[in-house]
Amino acid sequence: MPGISLTASLKAEYQQLFDNCNIRTERLSEIDSIIQKIISNKTRYESVGDQLNIPWYVIASIHNMESSLNFNCHLHNGEPLTARTRNVPAGRPLIGNPPFTWEASAIDSLQLQRLDTWRYWLIPGILYKIEEYNGWGYRRRHPEILSPYLWSGSYYYSKGKYVADGRWSDNVSSDQIGAGLIIRRLAEKNLISLERFFSDDSNKPMVYYSTRKIEYGEQLQKFLNLFPGIYLLVDGKPAEKTSNAFKLITGNYLNGDPRL
């Protein structure tokens, strides 16, 4: 199946999904248990990631999806390390003889998927490569379903799943915790630090002077309205009045204010 390009709109989509992702309350204890296991094996993920310039937590999140963090299984597809892989991708690793070490197999899988040549490790790039690792079947054939490989366990996803290669079911739900949630929870617990992506200017602040409605404009206006004597229309357009209120609170106009 042909690949999908990481366009500016797709970058923005991934960022928005990650920023607004809410883990289902009933799955929190399960995901925290997974996080504990991941952290206890962080050095193993780092040993592979450092060789290939891949963030360790990306490898960990894939490992959880492919083999439930079992170090006796191939990262390619969760099959036992005692033989080469039989299912897609079959016959891996090409080099060496079984039984394989988890590290050798993981390196083979990540190189096969060309994660070792990828350098865009901001949130959109991370989610893009993880979704690509699993395949574009959801996005291509079932765009109404956000891939459970990323979002299972969140309020984005309820049911609809490939139960085998090329075999789809509308009524089956994934019981895994998606890789996007693993990374989100690691960030929530301050176990990793993630940079934020901006579609137009990587140095632009999250809220800035604008006569048009912008993302987070309403949140800023609601926040400023909490202070005495400030009464702003919450329309998401942080222009002159919003900038005046911002200056009253912080001592500075909003970035981009023509009075600066």
N, C-alpha and C positions, 0 to 999 in steps of 0.2 A: 504494500500500500504506500503511495507517495507520502512524503513527509509534509508537515505543516510548518510554515515559516513563522517566526516570532516577530510579528508586526507590532507597531506602536499600539494599535488597538488591543491586540492580544496581551501585550505587556500590562496595559491599564486594567484589563479584565482580571488577570491573575492578581494584580496588586489589590484591586477592590475586593475580590473574593477573600483574599488572605486577611485584609484589614477588618472585614466585617464578619469573619467566620466565628460562629458560636458552637462550641462543643455541646452535644446533648448532655444534659445534667446527669442522666442515668449512666453515662459512659465515662464520667470523670475519674472515678476510682480505677477503672480499668486502664485508662490511658496513663494515669500517674504510675501505675504498677509497671507499665511498659517503659515509661521514662526512667524509672529506677534501674531496670535491667540494662537499658541503653547506656546510662551513665556509668554503671559498674563495668561495662566493656568498652568504654570510650577509647582507651589506649589501643585496642585492636582496630577500631575504625580509623583512628588517627594514623596508625602504622600503614594502612592502605591509602588513605586520603593524602598523606604527606608525600607519598611516592608519585601520586598522579595529579596533585594540585586540585583535589576535590574536597569540599568541606566534609568533615567527618560525619556530621549529622545528616547529610544527604545520603551517604552510604547506609547509615543506621536506619533511616526511614524506609529505604528500599529493602533492607534486610528484614525488617519487620513485616513488610508486605509479602515478600517472596517466601520466607521460611519461618515466620514468627520468632525471629532472633535466634534460631537454631544454628549453631556454628558447625554442625555436622552436615549441612546442606549447601548445595550450590546457590550462589547469589543469582544465577541466571534464571532459575525457575523452581528452586526449592527441592530438587531431587537430591538423593544421598551422594556424598562425596566419594563413596566407595566405587563409583563407576563414572564414566563420561555421561553427560546429559543425554537422555533419550528423546525427550520432547523438545519443542521449540524453545531455544535454539539447540538443535541436536548435535552431539559429538563434541561438546566443549568440556574442558579446555582442549585445544588441539595439541598443545605441547605438554610433555610429562606423562606420567602413568598414575592410575589410581592405586591407593586412595590419595586424593588431593588434599592439601591443606585448605582451610577456608580462605586464607589470604591469597593463595595462588589462584584459586577459582574466582574470587571476587575481583582481582586485578584483571583477569581474562574477560569477565563479564562487563566490567566498566569500560575497558578498552574497546570491546566489541561494540558497545553502544556509543563510543566516541565521547564519553564524559571526560576523558583525560585531555582532550583537545579543546574543551569548552572553557571559556574564561569569564562568562557573564554570570557571576554568582550572586546577583541581587535577587530579591524574592521572585520576580517574574521569570528570570532565567532558571532558577531552581525548580519552580513548579513546572515549567515547560519541559525541562530535561527529565523530570520524574514521570510526567505524563507520557512523554515520548518513550521512555523505558518500557512502559506497560503496553504502548501502542495507541494508535489514534482511532480505534474502533468506536468509542463513545462519541467523540467529537465529530467523526465522519458520518456515522450511521444512526446515532441516537443523540443528537445535539440537545434534546430536551432533558437529558440526564447528565448532570455533572459527574465526571468520572469518580466512582467510589474509590479508585486507587489513590485519589487525592483527598476526597471529602467524606468518605464513609465515617459515620459517627458524629457528623455535624448535622445541623438543621437544613443544610443544602440538599441532603440526600435522604431518600426513604427506601425506594426499591427500583429494580431494573438492573440486570447484571448479565455479563457473559459468564455462563456456567462452565464453559470449556472454550477452547480456541474456535471462534466463529459461531458458537452456539449461544443464542440470546434467550433470556426469559424476562418477561415484563413483571413477573410476580415474585421473583427471588430477590432477597436483599443481601447485601454483603454484610457479614458480621465482623469484618476487620475494622481496625482504626486506620483511616486513610493517612498517607504520608504527609499531606499538607497539615493535618491536625497534629501529627507528631512534632513537626517543626514549629507550628504555632504554639503548642504547649511548652516546648523547650524555651521559646522566647518569652512566654508569659511567666515562666518560673526563673527568668534571668539566667538560664543555663547556656544560652547562646546570645550573640548580639547580631542583629540583622540591620543592614542599611535599607533605607526606603528608596523606591524608584519614583522619579517624576518624569512624566512623559515628554515634557517640553524642555525643561531646564533642570539639571540635577542639583543646581545650587538654589533653586527657588524654594522659599519657605512654604509651609503647608497652607498658610493663609496670607494673603497679600491684598493690596489696594486694587479694587476692580469695580467698574460700573456694571459689570455683568455678574450673573449668579455663578459662584464657584463652589467647588467641593470644600466643605468645612466652614463655609461662610456663615451658615445659619448657626452652627455650633458656637462660633466666636461671638455672634450677636447675642445669643441666649446667655452665654457666660457674662458678657459685659453688662447685660440687663440686671444681673444679680447685685450690682453695685448701686449704692444710693445716688439718686439724681440722674441716672442714665436711663433713657427711654428710647430704645431703638426699634424700628420696624424690622422684624425678623424675616428678611426676604432673600438672604444668602448673597446679597450684593454689598460687599464691604467697601463702600466708597467714602465720601467725605465725612459724613456723620459718624460712621463706624470708626474711621481713622481718628476723628477727634476724641471719641470715647476711649479708644485704645491709648491715645497719648495721655489722656487724663489719668489712666490707671498705671501706665508703664513709663510715661515720660517721653515716648517716641511715637511718631506717626507710623502707620503700617508701611511695610516695604512696598515701594512702588508709588507712594503718595507723591504727586507732583510738587508738593511743598517741601519735600526733603531736599 
